[in-house]
Amino acid sequence: MTTGSNAAKDGSPVKLKPGRPKLKKNDEKAKLSAVGDEIRLLHWYNSFRQVLAIHRMASCYYLIYSDLLP
């Protein structure tokens, strides 16, 4: 199978690599989609950090107060 500029010559489909497609200069929809992906990833990362911080804090409280438990 041909890729790149050779694909246009013989009419065969271009095999795309998995992942995000290349952005063209004036492709605003693709740019907005890429920005949305980055924002979703950032929100997920921040949520994960908050959950991790809460878990760490709860573990510390358990270690501190576990000797007071009956």
PQR file of N, CA, C, O and H, with PARSE charges and radii, in Angstrom:
ATOM      1  N   MET A   1       0.846  -1.173   0.000 -0.4000 1.5000
ATOM      2  CA  MET A   1       0.000   0.000   0.000 -0.0000 2.0000
ATOM      3  C   MET A   1       0.891   1.236   0.000  0.5500 1.7000
ATOM      4  O   MET A   1       1.919   1.277   0.675 -0.5500 1.4000
ATOM      5  N   THR A   2       0.488   2.220  -0.752 -0.4000 1.5000
ATOM      6  CA  THR A   2       1.294   3.429  -0.850 -0.0000 2.0000
ATOM      7  C   THR A   2       0.803   4.470   0.134  0.5500 1.7000
ATOM      8  O   THR A   2      -0.367   4.491   0.516 -0.5500 1.4000
ATOM      9  H   THR A   2      -0.347   2.186  -1.300  0.4000 1.0000
ATOM     10  N   THR A   3       1.704   5.318   0.529 -0.4000 1.5000
ATOM     11  CA  THR A   3       1.340   6.400   1.442 -0.0000 2.0000
ATOM     12  C   THR A   3       1.869   7.708   0.895  0.5500 1.7000
ATOM     13  O   THR A   3       2.689   7.732  -0.023 -0.5500 1.4000
ATOM     14  H   THR A   3       2.654   5.302   0.219  0.4000 1.0000
ATOM     15  N   GLY A   4       1.392   8.786   1.468 -0.4000 1.5000
ATOM     16  CA  GLY A   4       1.914  10.103   1.105 -0.0000 2.0000
ATOM     17  C   GLY A   4       1.522  10.539  -0.283  0.5500 1.7000
ATOM     18  O   GLY A   4       0.387  10.322  -0.708 -0.5500 1.4000
ATOM     19  H   GLY A   4       0.726   8.767   2.214  0.4000 1.0000
ATOM     20  N   SER A   5       2.454  11.156  -1.000 -0.4000 1.5000
ATOM     21  CA  SER A   5       2.145  11.721  -2.312 -0.0000 2.0000
ATOM     22  C   SER A   5       1.956  10.637  -3.372  0.5500 1.7000
ATOM     23  O   SER A   5       1.301  10.883  -4.386 -0.5500 1.4000
ATOM     24  H   SER A   5       3.376  11.332  -0.654  0.4000 1.0000
ATOM     25  N   ASN A   6       2.511   9.448  -3.162 -0.4000 1.5000
ATOM     26  CA  ASN A   6       2.327   8.368  -4.133 -0.0000 2.0000
ATOM     27  C   ASN A   6       0.879   7.896  -4.181  0.5500 1.7000
ATOM     28  O   ASN A   6       0.430   7.395  -5.213 -0.5500 1.4000
ATOM     29  H   ASN A   6       3.042   9.248  -2.339  0.4000 1.0000
ATOM     30  N   ALA A   7       0.144   8.046  -3.086 -0.4000 1.5000
ATOM     31  CA  ALA A   7      -1.241   7.587  -3.049 -0.0000 2.0000
ATOM     32  C   ALA A   7      -2.111   8.406  -3.988  0.5500 1.7000
ATOM     33  O   ALA A   7      -3.057   7.878  -4.573 -0.5500 1.4000
ATOM     34  H   ALA A   7       0.509   8.452  -2.249  0.4000 1.0000
ATOM     35  N   ALA A   8      -1.808   9.672  -4.137 -0.4000 1.5000
ATOM     36  CA  ALA A   8      -2.604  10.523  -5.020 -0.0000 2.0000
ATOM     37  C   ALA A   8      -2.409  10.120  -6.476  0.5500 1.7000
ATOM     38  O   ALA A   8      -3.310  10.321  -7.290 -0.5500 1.4000
ATOM     39  H   ALA A   8      -1.040  10.101  -3.662  0.4000 1.0000
ATOM     40  N   LYS A   9      -1.276   9.565  -6.816 -0.4000 1.5000
ATOM     41  CA  LYS A   9      -0.981   9.207  -8.204 -0.0000 2.0000
ATOM     42  C   LYS A   9      -1.760   7.976  -8.660  0.5500 1.7000
ATOM     43  O   LYS A   9      -2.314   7.954  -9.759 -0.5500 1.4000
ATOM     44  H   LYS A   9      -0.544   9.402  -6.154  0.4000 1.0000
ATOM     45  N   ASP A  10      -1.797   6.944  -7.799 -0.4000 1.5000
ATOM     46  CA  ASP A  10      -2.446   5.711  -8.260 -0.0000 2.0000
ATOM     47  C   ASP A  10      -3.864   5.545  -7.713  0.5500 1.7000
ATOM     48  O   ASP A  10      -4.521   4.551  -8.021 -0.5500 1.4000
ATOM     49  H   ASP A  10      -1.346   6.962  -6.906  0.4000 1.0000
ATOM     50  N   GLY A  11      -4.348   6.486  -6.915 -0.4000 1.5000
ATOM     51  CA  GLY A  11      -5.732   6.456  -6.456 -0.0000 2.0000
ATOM     52  C   GLY A  11      -6.005   5.528  -5.292  0.5500 1.7000
ATOM     53  O   GLY A  11      -7.162   5.378  -4.901 -0.5500 1.4000
ATOM     54  H   GLY A  11      -3.815   7.294  -6.665  0.4000 1.0000
ATOM     55  N   SER A  12      -4.989   4.899  -4.721 -0.4000 1.5000
ATOM     56  CA  SER A  12      -5.229   4.017  -3.583 -0.0000 2.0000
ATOM     57  C   SER A  12      -5.376   4.855  -2.310  0.5500 1.7000
ATOM     58  O   SER A  12      -4.840   5.960  -2.223 -0.5500 1.4000
ATOM     59  H   SER A  12      -4.049   5.022  -5.039  0.4000 1.0000
ATOM     60  N   PRO A  13      -6.103   4.326  -1.328 -0.5600 1.5000
ATOM     61  CA  PRO A  13      -6.304   5.101  -0.098  0.2800 2.0000
ATOM     62  C   PRO A  13      -5.008   5.239   0.700  0.5500 1.7000
ATOM     63  O   PRO A  13      -4.126   4.382   0.645 -0.5500 1.4000
ATOM     64  N   VAL A  14      -4.925   6.317   1.423 -0.4000 1.5000
ATOM     65  CA  VAL A  14      -3.747   6.572   2.254 -0.0000 2.0000
ATOM     66  C   VAL A  14      -3.946   5.872   3.590  0.5500 1.7000
ATOM     67  O   VAL A  14      -4.999   6.002   4.215 -0.5500 1.4000
ATOM     68  H   VAL A  14      -5.641   7.013   1.468  0.4000 1.0000
ATOM     69  N   LYS A  15      -2.948   5.140   4.019 -0.4000 1.5000
ATOM     70  CA  LYS A  15      -3.017   4.477   5.318 -0.0000 2.0000
ATOM     71  C   LYS A  15      -2.579   5.484   6.372  0.5500 1.7000
ATOM     72  O   LYS A  15      -1.428   5.921   6.390 -0.5500 1.4000
ATOM     73  H   LYS A  15      -2.093   5.034   3.511  0.4000 1.0000
ATOM     74  N   LEU A  16      -3.514   5.848   7.252 -0.4000 1.5000
ATOM     75  CA  LEU A  16      -3.214   6.833   8.286 -0.0000 2.0000
ATOM     76  C   LEU A  16      -2.677   6.142   9.527  0.5500 1.7000
ATOM     77  O   LEU A  16      -3.085   5.030   9.862 -0.5500 1.4000
ATOM     78  H   LEU A  16      -4.449   5.493   7.237  0.4000 1.0000
ATOM     79  N   LYS A  17      -1.777   6.803  10.190 -0.4000 1.5000
ATOM     80  CA  LYS A  17      -1.275   6.292  11.459 -0.0000 2.0000
ATOM     81  C   LYS A  17      -2.333   6.552  12.527  0.5500 1.7000
ATOM     82  O   LYS A  17      -3.068   7.535  12.438 -0.5500 1.4000
ATOM     83  H   LYS A  17      -1.446   7.707   9.918  0.4000 1.0000
ATOM     84  N   PRO A  18      -2.420   5.688  13.535 -0.5600 1.5000
ATOM     85  CA  PRO A  18      -3.390   5.938  14.597  0.2800 2.0000
ATOM     86  C   PRO A  18      -3.015   7.185  15.389  0.5500 1.7000
ATOM     87  O   PRO A  18      -1.844   7.555  15.469 -0.5500 1.4000
ATOM     88  N   GLY A  19      -4.008   7.817  15.962 -0.4000 1.5000
ATOM     89  CA  GLY A  19      -3.748   9.017  16.744 -0.0000 2.0000
ATOM     90  C   GLY A  19      -4.430  10.221  16.144  0.5500 1.7000
ATOM     91  O   GLY A  19      -5.301  10.102  15.283 -0.5500 1.4000
ATOM     92  H   GLY A  19      -4.960   7.517  15.897  0.4000 1.0000
ATOM     93  N   ARG A  20      -4.026  11.361  16.605 -0.4000 1.5000
ATOM     94  CA  ARG A  20      -4.643  12.602  16.169 -0.0000 2.0000
ATOM     95  C   ARG A  20      -4.216  12.940  14.745  0.5500 1.7000
ATOM     96  O   ARG A  20      -3.032  12.839  14.421 -0.5500 1.4000
ATOM     97  H   ARG A  20      -3.318  11.458  17.304  0.4000 1.0000
ATOM     98  N   PRO A  21      -5.161  13.342  13.884 -0.5600 1.5000
ATOM     99  CA  PRO A  21      -4.781  13.692  12.508  0.2800 2.0000
ATOM    100  C   PRO A  21      -3.967  14.972  12.461  0.5500 1.7000
ATOM    101  O   PRO A  21      -4.050  15.809  13.361 -0.5500 1.4000
ATOM    102  N   LYS A  22      -3.177  15.118  11.401 -0.4000 1.5000
ATOM    103  CA  LYS A  22      -2.389  16.335  11.236 -0.0000 2.0000
ATOM    104  C   LYS A  22      -3.314  17.520  11.017  0.5500 1.7000
ATOM    105  O   LYS A  22      -4.336  17.406  10.341 -0.5500 1.4000
ATOM    106  H   LYS A  22      -3.109  14.439  10.670  0.4000 1.0000
ATOM    107  N   LEU A  23      -2.949  18.646  11.589 -0.4000 1.5000
ATOM    108  CA  LEU A  23      -3.766  19.846  11.453 -0.0000 2.0000
ATOM    109  C   LEU A  23      -3.314  20.651  10.248  0.5500 1.7000
ATOM    110  O   LEU A  23      -2.120  20.861  10.034 -0.5500 1.4000
ATOM    111  H   LEU A  23      -2.119  18.739  12.138  0.4000 1.0000
ATOM    112  N   LYS A  24      -4.280  21.094   9.469 -0.4000 1.5000
ATOM    113  CA  LYS A  24      -3.975  22.001   8.375 -0.0000 2.0000
ATOM    114  C   LYS A  24      -4.001  23.421   8.923  0.5500 1.7000
ATOM    115  O   LYS A  24      -4.566  23.666   9.989 -0.5500 1.4000
ATOM    116  H   LYS A  24      -5.249  20.923   9.643  0.4000 1.0000
ATOM    117  N   LYS A  25      -3.396  24.350   8.207 -0.4000 1.5000
ATOM    118  CA  LYS A  25      -3.279  25.712   8.720 -0.0000 2.0000
ATOM    119  C   LYS A  25      -4.632  26.340   9.037  0.5500 1.7000
ATOM    120  O   LYS A  25      -4.789  26.962  10.087 -0.5500 1.4000
ATOM    121  H   LYS A  25      -2.937  24.151   7.341  0.4000 1.0000
ATOM    122  N   ASN A  26      -5.598  26.189   8.157 -0.4000 1.5000
ATOM    123  CA  ASN A  26      -6.874  26.874   8.332 -0.0000 2.0000
ATOM    124  C   ASN A  26      -7.998  25.947   8.766  0.5500 1.7000
ATOM    125  O   ASN A  26      -9.172  26.271   8.590 -0.5500 1.4000
ATOM    126  H   ASN A  26      -5.471  25.684   7.303  0.4000 1.0000
ATOM    127  N   ASP A  27      -7.656  24.820   9.320 -0.4000 1.5000
ATOM    128  CA  ASP A  27      -8.674  23.861   9.737 -0.0000 2.0000
ATOM    129  C   ASP A  27      -9.090  24.157  11.182  0.5500 1.7000
ATOM    130  O   ASP A  27      -8.587  23.540  12.121 -0.5500 1.4000
ATOM    131  H   ASP A  27      -6.702  24.557   9.463  0.4000 1.0000
ATOM    132  N   GLU A  28     -10.008  25.104  11.345 -0.4000 1.5000
ATOM    133  CA  GLU A  28     -10.409  25.552  12.681 -0.0000 2.0000
ATOM    134  C   GLU A  28     -11.119  24.445  13.461  0.5500 1.7000
ATOM    135  O   GLU A  28     -10.948  24.333  14.675 -0.5500 1.4000
ATOM    136  H   GLU A  28     -10.416  25.606  10.582  0.4000 1.0000
ATOM    137  N   LYS A  29     -11.908  23.634  12.770 -0.4000 1.5000
ATOM    138  CA  LYS A  29     -12.635  22.569  13.460 -0.0000 2.0000
ATOM    139  C   LYS A  29     -11.659  21.570  14.083  0.5500 1.7000
ATOM    140  O   LYS A  29     -11.852  21.138  15.219 -0.5500 1.4000
ATOM    141  H   LYS A  29     -12.047  23.726  11.784  0.4000 1.0000
ATOM    142  N   ALA A  30     -10.627  21.208  13.352 -0.4000 1.5000
ATOM    143  CA  ALA A  30      -9.633  20.272  13.884 -0.0000 2.0000
ATOM    144  C   ALA A  30      -8.858  20.903  15.035  0.5500 1.7000
ATOM    145  O   ALA A  30      -8.533  20.230  16.013 -0.5500 1.4000
ATOM    146  H   ALA A  30     -10.470  21.559  12.428  0.4000 1.0000
ATOM    147  N   LYS A  31      -8.563  22.200  14.916 -0.4000 1.5000
ATOM    148  CA  LYS A  31      -7.851  22.886  16.002 -0.0000 2.0000
ATOM    149  C   LYS A  31      -8.698  22.906  17.264  0.5500 1.7000
ATOM    150  O   LYS A  31      -8.201  22.642  18.358 -0.5500 1.4000
ATOM    151  H   LYS A  31      -8.828  22.747  14.122  0.4000 1.0000
ATOM    152  N   LEU A  32      -9.989  23.221  17.106 -0.4000 1.5000
ATOM    153  CA  LEU A  32     -10.868  23.242  18.272 -0.0000 2.0000
ATOM    154  C   LEU A  32     -11.002  21.852  18.881  0.5500 1.7000
ATOM    155  O   LEU A  32     -11.071  21.714  20.102 -0.5500 1.4000
ATOM    156  H   LEU A  32     -10.393  23.435  16.217  0.4000 1.0000
ATOM    157  N   SER A  33     -11.039  20.832  18.048 -0.4000 1.5000
ATOM    158  CA  SER A  33     -11.116  19.466  18.543 -0.0000 2.0000
ATOM    159  C   SER A  33      -9.861  19.105  19.335  0.5500 1.7000
ATOM    160  O   SER A  33      -9.944  18.476  20.390 -0.5500 1.4000
ATOM    161  H   SER A  33     -10.983  20.944  17.056  0.4000 1.0000
ATOM    162  N   ALA A  34      -8.706  19.506  18.822 -0.4000 1.5000
ATOM    163  CA  ALA A  34      -7.447  19.223  19.520 -0.0000 2.0000
ATOM    164  C   ALA A  34      -7.395  19.962  20.853  0.5500 1.7000
ATOM    165  O   ALA A  34      -6.941  19.412  21.856 -0.5500 1.4000
ATOM    166  H   ALA A  34      -8.639  20.017  17.965  0.4000 1.0000
ATOM    167  N   VAL A  35      -7.861  21.209  20.860 -0.4000 1.5000
ATOM    168  CA  VAL A  35      -7.891  21.979  22.109 -0.0000 2.0000
ATOM    169  C   VAL A  35      -8.847  21.319  23.097  0.5500 1.7000
ATOM    170  O   VAL A  35      -8.554  21.238  24.290 -0.5500 1.4000
ATOM    171  H   VAL A  35      -8.230  21.656  20.044  0.4000 1.0000
ATOM    172  N   GLY A  36      -9.992  20.848  22.600 -0.4000 1.5000
ATOM    173  CA  GLY A  36     -10.940  20.148  23.469 -0.0000 2.0000
ATOM    174  C   GLY A  36     -10.339  18.890  24.066  0.5500 1.7000
ATOM    175  O   GLY A  36     -10.563  18.589  25.239 -0.5500 1.4000
ATOM    176  H   GLY A  36     -10.230  20.914  21.631  0.4000 1.0000
ATOM    177  N   ASP A  37      -9.576  18.151  23.269 -0.4000 1.5000
ATOM    178  CA  ASP A  37      -8.892  16.955  23.777 -0.0000 2.0000
ATOM    179  C   ASP A  37      -7.933  17.322  24.897  0.5500 1.7000
ATOM    180  O   ASP A  37      -7.873  16.644  25.923 -0.5500 1.4000
ATOM    181  H   ASP A  37      -9.394  18.395  22.316  0.4000 1.0000
ATOM    182  N   GLU A  38      -7.179  18.406  24.695 -0.4000 1.5000
ATOM    183  CA  GLU A  38      -6.212  18.829  25.712 -0.0000 2.0000
ATOM    184  C   GLU A  38      -6.928  19.258  26.991  0.5500 1.7000
ATOM    185  O   GLU A  38      -6.473  18.949  28.092 -0.5500 1.4000
ATOM    186  H   GLU A  38      -7.227  18.957  23.862  0.4000 1.0000
ATOM    187  N   ILE A  39      -8.048  19.970  26.846 -0.4000 1.5000
ATOM    188  CA  ILE A  39      -8.791  20.429  28.020 -0.0000 2.0000
ATOM    189  C   ILE A  39      -9.374  19.246  28.779  0.5500 1.7000
ATOM    190  O   ILE A  39      -9.318  19.205  30.008 -0.5500 1.4000
ATOM    191  H   ILE A  39      -8.418  20.221  25.951  0.4000 1.0000
ATOM    192  N   ARG A  40      -9.943  18.269  28.040 -0.4000 1.5000
ATOM    193  CA  ARG A  40     -10.484  17.077  28.705 -0.0000 2.0000
ATOM    194  C   ARG A  40      -9.387  16.317  29.439  0.5500 1.7000
ATOM    195  O   ARG A  40      -9.606  15.837  30.552 -0.5500 1.4000
ATOM    196  H   ARG A  40      -9.988  18.302  27.041  0.4000 1.0000
ATOM    197  N   LEU A  41      -8.222  16.202  28.836 -0.4000 1.5000
ATOM    198  CA  LEU A  41      -7.107  15.517  29.483 -0.0000 2.0000
ATOM    199  C   LEU A  41      -6.664  16.267  30.735  0.5500 1.7000
ATOM    200  O   LEU A  41      -6.360  15.652  31.757 -0.5500 1.4000
ATOM    201  H   LEU A  41      -8.045  16.592  27.933  0.4000 1.0000
ATOM    202  N   LEU A  42      -6.628  17.597  30.655 -0.4000 1.5000
ATOM    203  CA  LEU A  42      -6.232  18.409  31.806 -0.0000 2.0000
ATOM    204  C   LEU A  42      -7.241  18.266  32.940  0.5500 1.7000
ATOM    205  O   LEU A  42      -6.853  18.153  34.103 -0.5500 1.4000
ATOM    206  H   LEU A  42      -6.875  18.097  29.824  0.4000 1.0000
ATOM    207  N   HIS A  43      -8.545  18.271  32.609 -0.4000 1.5000
ATOM    208  CA  HIS A  43      -9.571  18.090  33.640 -0.0000 2.0000
ATOM    209  C   HIS A  43      -9.442  16.722  34.292  0.5500 1.7000
ATOM    210  O   HIS A  43      -9.559  16.604  35.512 -0.5500 1.4000
ATOM    211  H   HIS A  43      -8.860  18.363  31.664  0.4000 1.0000
ATOM    212  N   TRP A  44      -9.201  15.683  33.487 -0.4000 1.5000
ATOM    213  CA  TRP A  44      -9.045  14.344  34.047 -0.0000 2.0000
ATOM    214  C   TRP A  44      -7.834  14.295  34.976  0.5500 1.7000
ATOM    215  O   TRP A  44      -7.898  13.719  36.062 -0.5500 1.4000
ATOM    216  H   TRP A  44      -9.106  15.779  32.496  0.4000 1.0000
ATOM    217  N   TYR A  45      -6.733  14.902  34.542 -0.4000 1.5000
ATOM    218  CA  TYR A  45      -5.510  14.881  35.345 -0.0000 2.0000
ATOM    219  C   TYR A  45      -5.721  15.608  36.669  0.5500 1.7000
ATOM    220  O   TYR A  45      -5.298  15.125  37.720 -0.5500 1.4000
ATOM    221  H   TYR A  45      -6.681  15.370  33.660  0.4000 1.0000
ATOM    222  N   ASN A  46      -6.378  16.774  36.621 -0.4000 1.5000
ATOM    223  CA  ASN A  46      -6.619  17.525  37.853 -0.0000 2.0000
ATOM    224  C   ASN A  46      -7.564  16.776  38.780  0.5500 1.7000
ATOM    225  O   ASN A  46      -7.371  16.797  39.996 -0.5500 1.4000
ATOM    226  H   ASN A  46      -6.722  17.167  35.768  0.4000 1.0000
ATOM    227  N   SER A  47      -8.580  16.114  38.236 -0.4000 1.5000
ATOM    228  CA  SER A  47      -9.486  15.314  39.062 -0.0000 2.0000
ATOM    229  C   SER A  47      -8.728  14.165  39.719  0.5500 1.7000
ATOM    230  O   SER A  47      -8.932  13.871  40.897 -0.5500 1.4000
ATOM    231  H   SER A  47      -8.737  16.096  37.248  0.4000 1.0000
ATOM    232  N   PHE A  48      -7.859  13.525  38.957 -0.4000 1.5000
ATOM    233  CA  PHE A  48      -7.056  12.429  39.499 -0.0000 2.0000
ATOM    234  C   PHE A  48      -6.160  12.930  40.632  0.5500 1.7000
ATOM    235  O   PHE A  48      -6.023  12.261  41.657 -0.5500 1.4000
ATOM    236  H   PHE A  48      -7.693  13.765  38.001  0.4000 1.0000
ATOM    237  N   ARG A  49      -5.552  14.104  40.452 -0.4000 1.5000
ATOM    238  CA  ARG A  49      -4.694  14.666  41.502 -0.0000 2.0000
ATOM    239  C   ARG A  49      -5.494  14.968  42.761  0.5500 1.7000
ATOM    240  O   ARG A  49      -5.004  14.747  43.869 -0.5500 1.4000
ATOM    241  H   ARG A  49      -5.664  14.647  39.620  0.4000 1.0000
ATOM    242  N   GLN A  50      -6.732  15.475  42.606 -0.4000 1.5000
ATOM    243  CA  GLN A  50      -7.559  15.772  43.775 -0.0000 2.0000
ATOM    244  C   GLN A  50      -7.928  14.499  44.520  0.5500 1.7000
ATOM    245  O   GLN A  50      -7.870  14.459  45.749 -0.5500 1.4000
ATOM    246  H   GLN A  50      -7.130  15.653  41.706  0.4000 1.0000
ATOM    247  N   VAL A  51      -8.306  13.464  43.790 -0.4000 1.5000
ATOM    248  CA  VAL A  51      -8.652  12.191  44.431 -0.0000 2.0000
ATOM    249  C   VAL A  51      -7.440  11.618  45.145  0.5500 1.7000
ATOM    250  O   VAL A  51      -7.555  11.095  46.253 -0.5500 1.4000
ATOM    251  H   VAL A  51      -8.353  13.496  42.792  0.4000 1.0000
ATOM    252  N   LEU A  52      -6.287  11.716  44.517 -0.4000 1.5000
ATOM    253  CA  LEU A  52      -5.064  11.212  45.140 -0.0000 2.0000
ATOM    254  C   LEU A  52      -4.739  11.985  46.415  0.5500 1.7000
ATOM    255  O   LEU A  52      -4.327  11.392  47.412 -0.5500 1.4000
ATOM    256  H   LEU A  52      -6.193  12.141  43.617  0.4000 1.0000
ATOM    257  N   ALA A  53      -4.921  13.304  46.390 -0.4000 1.5000
ATOM    258  CA  ALA A  53      -4.653  14.119  47.574 -0.0000 2.0000
ATOM    259  C   ALA A  53      -5.621  13.768  48.704  0.5500 1.7000
ATOM    260  O   ALA A  53      -5.211  13.684  49.862 -0.5500 1.4000
ATOM    261  H   ALA A  53      -5.255  13.786  45.580  0.4000 1.0000
ATOM    262  N   ILE A  54      -6.892  13.561  48.383 -0.4000 1.5000
ATOM    263  CA  ILE A  54      -7.880  13.191  49.406 -0.0000 2.0000
ATOM    264  C   ILE A  54      -7.543  11.826  49.993  0.5500 1.7000
ATOM    265  O   ILE A  54      -7.637  11.630  51.205 -0.5500 1.4000
ATOM    266  H   ILE A  54      -7.225  13.629  47.442  0.4000 1.0000
ATOM    267  N   HIS A  55      -7.156  10.890  49.148 -0.4000 1.5000
ATOM    268  CA  HIS A  55      -6.784   9.557  49.632 -0.0000 2.0000
ATOM    269  C   HIS A  55      -5.559   9.637  50.535  0.5500 1.7000
ATOM    270  O   HIS A  55      -5.512   8.985  51.578 -0.5500 1.4000
ATOM    271  H   HIS A  55      -7.081  11.049  48.164  0.4000 1.0000
ATOM    272  N   ARG A  56      -4.576  10.429  50.142 -0.4000 1.5000
ATOM    273  CA  ARG A  56      -3.365  10.582  50.947 -0.0000 2.0000
ATOM    274  C   ARG A  56      -3.699  11.204  52.304  0.5500 1.7000
ATOM    275  O   ARG A  56      -3.175  10.780  53.334 -0.5500 1.4000
ATOM    276  H   ARG A  56      -4.615  10.959  49.295  0.4000 1.0000
ATOM    277  N   MET A  57      -4.579  12.217  52.297 -0.4000 1.5000
ATOM    278  CA  MET A  57      -4.964  12.873  53.538 -0.0000 2.0000
ATOM    279  C   MET A  57      -5.717  11.899  54.443  0.5500 1.7000
ATOM    280  O   MET A  57      -5.472  11.857  55.649 -0.5500 1.4000
ATOM    281  H   MET A  57      -5.004  12.561  51.461  0.4000 1.0000
ATOM    282  N   ALA A  58      -6.634  11.114  53.864 -0.4000 1.5000
ATOM    283  CA  ALA A  58      -7.390  10.142  54.653 -0.0000 2.0000
ATOM    284  C   ALA A  58      -6.462   9.083  55.243  0.5500 1.7000
ATOM    285  O   ALA A  58      -6.653   8.650  56.380 -0.5500 1.4000
ATOM    286  H   ALA A  58      -6.833  11.148  52.885  0.4000 1.0000
ATOM    287  N   SER A  59      -5.469   8.673  54.479 -0.4000 1.5000
ATOM    288  CA  SER A  59      -4.511   7.682  54.981 -0.0000 2.0000
ATOM    289  C   SER A  59      -3.718   8.243  56.148  0.5500 1.7000
ATOM    290  O   SER A  59      -3.459   7.540  57.125 -0.5500 1.4000
ATOM    291  H   SER A  59      -5.313   9.025  53.556  0.4000 1.0000
ATOM    292  N   CYS A  60      -3.332   9.510  56.048 -0.4000 1.5000
ATOM    293  CA  CYS A  60      -2.584  10.141  57.146 -0.0000 2.0000
ATOM    294  C   CYS A  60      -3.442  10.232  58.397  0.5500 1.7000
ATOM    295  O   CYS A  60      -2.973   9.938  59.497 -0.5500 1.4000
ATOM    296  H   CYS A  60      -3.542  10.081  55.255  0.4000 1.0000
ATOM    297  N   TYR A  61      -4.720  10.647  58.235 -0.4000 1.5000
ATOM    298  CA  TYR A  61      -5.606  10.724  59.394 -0.0000 2.0000
ATOM    299  C   TYR A  61      -5.799   9.354  60.020  0.5500 1.7000
ATOM    300  O   TYR A  61      -5.841   9.232  61.244 -0.5500 1.4000
ATOM    301  H   TYR A  61      -5.101  10.886  57.342  0.4000 1.0000
ATOM    302  N   TYR A  62      -5.915   8.330  59.197 -0.4000 1.5000
ATOM    303  CA  TYR A  62      -6.086   6.983  59.735 -0.0000 2.0000
ATOM    304  C   TYR A  62      -4.858   6.576  60.547  0.5500 1.7000
ATOM    305  O   TYR A  62      -4.985   6.010  61.633 -0.5500 1.4000
ATOM    306  H   TYR A  62      -5.880   8.430  58.203  0.4000 1.0000
ATOM    307  N   LEU A  63      -3.677   6.865  60.017 -0.4000 1.5000
ATOM    308  CA  LEU A  63      -2.459   6.507  60.747 -0.0000 2.0000
ATOM    309  C   LEU A  63      -2.345   7.278  62.056  0.5500 1.7000
ATOM    310  O   LEU A  63      -1.880   6.735  63.059 -0.5500 1.4000
ATOM    311  H   LEU A  63      -3.575   7.324  59.135  0.4000 1.0000
ATOM    312  N   ILE A  64      -2.765   8.539  62.052 -0.4000 1.5000
ATOM    313  CA  ILE A  64      -2.656   9.362  63.258 -0.0000 2.0000
ATOM    314  C   ILE A  64      -3.652   8.901  64.322  0.5500 1.7000
ATOM    315  O   ILE A  64      -3.304   8.773  65.496 -0.5500 1.4000
ATOM    316  H   ILE A  64      -3.142   8.980  61.237  0.4000 1.0000
ATOM    317  N   TYR A  65      -4.899   8.654  63.898 -0.4000 1.5000
ATOM    318  CA  TYR A  65      -5.957   8.382  64.865 -0.0000 2.0000
ATOM    319  C   TYR A  65      -6.277   6.903  65.030  0.5500 1.7000
ATOM    320  O   TYR A  65      -7.185   6.563  65.788 -0.5500 1.4000
ATOM    321  H   TYR A  65      -5.182   8.759  62.945  0.4000 1.0000
ATOM    322  N   SER A  66      -5.572   6.022  64.355 -0.4000 1.5000
ATOM    323  CA  SER A  66      -5.910   4.597  64.454 -0.0000 2.0000
ATOM    324  C   SER A  66      -5.658   4.046  65.851  0.5500 1.7000
ATOM    325  O   SER A  66      -6.319   3.093  66.263 -0.5500 1.4000
ATOM    326  H   SER A  66      -4.834   6.298  63.739  0.4000 1.0000
ATOM    327  N   ASP A  67      -4.721   4.624  66.583 -0.4000 1.5000
ATOM    328  CA  ASP A  67      -4.471   4.132  67.939 -0.0000 2.0000
ATOM    329  C   ASP A  67      -5.577   4.552  68.903  0.5500 1.7000
ATOM    330  O   ASP A  67      -5.671   4.007  70.003 -0.5500 1.4000
ATOM    331  H   ASP A  67      -4.184   5.399  66.248  0.4000 1.0000
ATOM    332  N   LEU A  68      -6.420   5.514  68.508 -0.4000 1.5000
ATOM    333  CA  LEU A  68      -7.532   5.925  69.359 -0.0000 2.0000
ATOM    334  C   LEU A  68      -8.776   5.078  69.132  0.5500 1.7000
ATOM    335  O   LEU A  68      -9.731   5.155  69.904 -0.5500 1.4000
ATOM    336  H   LEU A  68      -6.343   5.957  67.615  0.4000 1.0000
ATOM    337  N   LEU A  69      -8.768   4.262  68.066 -0.4000 1.5000
ATOM    338  CA  LEU A  69      -9.927   3.425  67.773 -0.0000 2.0000
ATOM    339  C   LEU A  69     -10.021   2.293  68.792  0.5500 1.7000
ATOM    340  O   LEU A  69      -9.000   1.798  69.269 -0.5500 1.4000
ATOM    341  H   LEU A  69      -7.991   4.199  67.439  0.4000 1.0000
ATOM    342  N   PRO A  70     -11.259   1.881  69.128 -0.5600 1.5000
ATOM    343  CA  PRO A  70     -11.398   0.790  70.124  0.2800 2.0000
ATOM    344  C   PRO A  70     -10.892  -0.540  69.605  0.5500 1.7000
ATOM    345  O   PRO A  70     -10.942  -1.541  70.320 -0.5500 1.4000
TER
END
